[in-house]
Amino acid sequence: MPASLHRRMKRTSVRGYPVAVSILQQVQADTRVAMKAGERDKVGALRMIANALQQEAKAGDADDVAVLRRERKRRLEAAEAYRDGGSVDRADAEEAEARLIETYLPAEISDDELGQLVADAVAQSGAEGPQDMGKVMGAVMPKVDGRADGKRVSNAVRERLGA
């Protein structure tokens, strides 16, 4: 199984045998559970997540982790805008949706591990300053494999190169 597909699958078991479940399938299953439990807000948020995943799959860009990160970022930006506008209730709802999306994302890479990946990439590429940031980013991002936001990686690289 390709690594990109493997990271989009969650392991579960059926009759004692491990089965890979896509993020979309997990979201749909969680939607059914939330519907049965009468959790209307959660059902709405899960349906929105499922819709975003389905739209990307139809468009041919089936990187579920990237879709979830983008949707999470949208919720956080909306929450900030609502807070600035004085609508605290709507901001809280957007933040709750962002937290729900986070549950489907892979665990974030630690700062220490990210620092080590950046240091290794700097050493391997021979980067000496800010002008070499692109080379280092190109080497680090595939190794991070969706476990850190590009902005976070960029900040770590910038700090390491003294920019």
C-alpha positions in Angstrom: 0.0 0.0 0.0 1.5 3.4 -0.9 2.5 5.6 2.0 0.1 8.4 1.0 -2.9 5.9 1.0 -1.7 4.3 4.2 -1.6 7.6 6.1 -5.2 8.3 5.1 -6.4 5.0 6.5 -7.3 4.3 10.1 -6.9 0.8 11.5 -9.9 -0.9 13.0 -11.1 -4.5 13.1 -14.0 -6.5 11.8 -14.5 -9.9 13.4 -11.0 -9.8 14.8 -9.3 -9.0 11.5 -7.6 -5.6 11.0 -9.3 -3.5 8.3 -8.1 -0.2 6.9 -10.8 2.5 7.1 -10.5 5.8 5.2 -11.0 9.1 6.9 -14.2 9.7 4.9 -15.6 6.3 6.0 -14.7 7.1 9.6 -16.4 10.5 9.4 -19.5 8.9 7.9 -19.6 6.3 10.7 -19.2 9.0 13.3 -22.0 10.9 11.7 -24.3 8.0 12.0 -23.4 7.6 15.7 -23.9 11.3 16.3 -27.3 11.2 14.6 -28.4 8.3 16.8 -27.2 10.2 19.9 -29.1 13.3 18.8 -26.0 15.6 18.6 -27.3 18.0 16.0 -24.3 20.4 16.0 -21.8 17.5 15.7 -23.8 15.9 12.9 -23.7 19.2 10.9 -20.0 19.6 11.4 -19.3 16.0 10.4 -21.5 16.3 7.3 -19.6 19.4 6.3 -16.3 17.5 6.8 -17.6 14.6 4.8 -18.7 16.9 2.0 -15.3 18.6 1.8 -13.6 15.2 1.6 -16.0 14.0 -1.1 -15.6 17.1 -3.2 -11.8 16.8 -3.2 -12.1 13.1 -4.1 -14.3 14.0 -7.0 -11.9 16.6 -8.1 -9.1 14.0 -8.1 -7.2 15.5 -5.3 -7.7 12.9 -2.6 -5.2 14.1 0.0 -7.5 13.8 3.0 -5.0 15.2 5.5 -4.5 18.4 3.3 -8.3 18.8 3.1 -8.7 18.4 6.9 -5.9 20.9 7.5 -7.4 23.4 5.1 -10.9 23.0 6.7 -9.4 23.4 10.2 -7.6 26.6 9.2 -10.8 28.0 7.7 -12.7 27.4 11.0 -9.9 29.0 13.1 -9.9 32.1 10.8 -13.7 32.3 10.9 -13.6 32.1 14.7 -11.1 34.9 14.8 -13.2 37.0 12.5 -16.3 36.3 14.6 -14.5 37.3 17.8 -13.3 40.5 16.2 -16.8 41.2 15.2 -18.2 40.6 18.7 -20.0 37.3 18.0 -18.5 35.1 20.7 -21.1 32.3 20.3 -20.4 31.9 16.6 -16.6 32.0 17.3 -17.0 29.3 19.9 -18.9 27.1 17.5 -16.2 27.5 14.8 -13.5 26.6 17.3 -15.5 23.5 18.3 -15.6 22.4 14.7 -11.9 23.0 14.4 -11.3 20.8 17.4 -13.5 18.1 15.9 -11.5 18.2 12.6 -8.3 17.8 14.7 -9.5 14.4 15.9 -9.1 13.1 12.3 -5.7 14.6 11.7 -2.5 12.6 12.3 -0.5 13.4 15.5 1.6 16.5 15.2 5.4 16.1 15.0 7.2 17.2 18.1 9.4 20.4 18.1 12.4 18.3 18.8 11.8 15.9 16.0 11.0 18.8 13.6 14.3 20.5 14.7 16.2 17.3 14.0 14.7 17.0 10.5 15.5 20.6 9.7 19.1 20.2 11.0 19.6 17.0 8.9 18.2 18.8 5.8 20.4 21.8 6.3 23.5 19.5 6.6 22.5 17.4 3.6 21.7 20.3 1.3 24.7 22.4 2.4 22.4 25.3 3.1 24.2 28.3 4.5 21.7 31.1 4.7 18.2 32.4 4.0 18.7 32.2 0.3 18.8 28.3 0.6 15.4 28.1 2.3 13.7 26.6 -0.7 16.2 23.7 -0.8 15.7 22.9 2.9 11.9 23.2 2.7 11.9 20.8 -0.3 13.9 18.3 1.7 11.9 18.6 5.0 8.3 18.7 3.8 8.2 15.1 2.4 9.7 13.8 5.7 7.2 15.7 7.8 4.5 13.8 5.8 1.5 15.9 6.9 2.3 15.9 10.6 3.2 19.6 10.7 1.8 22.7 9.0 4.0 24.3 6.3 4.0 27.5 8.2 5.5 25.8 11.3 8.1 24.0 9.2 8.9 27.3 7.5 9.4 29.0 10.8 11.7 26.2 12.0 13.8 26.4 8.8 14.0 30.2 9.0 15.1 30.1 12.6 17.8 27.4 11.7 19.1 29.4 8.8 19.2 32.7 10.8 16.7 34.5 8.6 
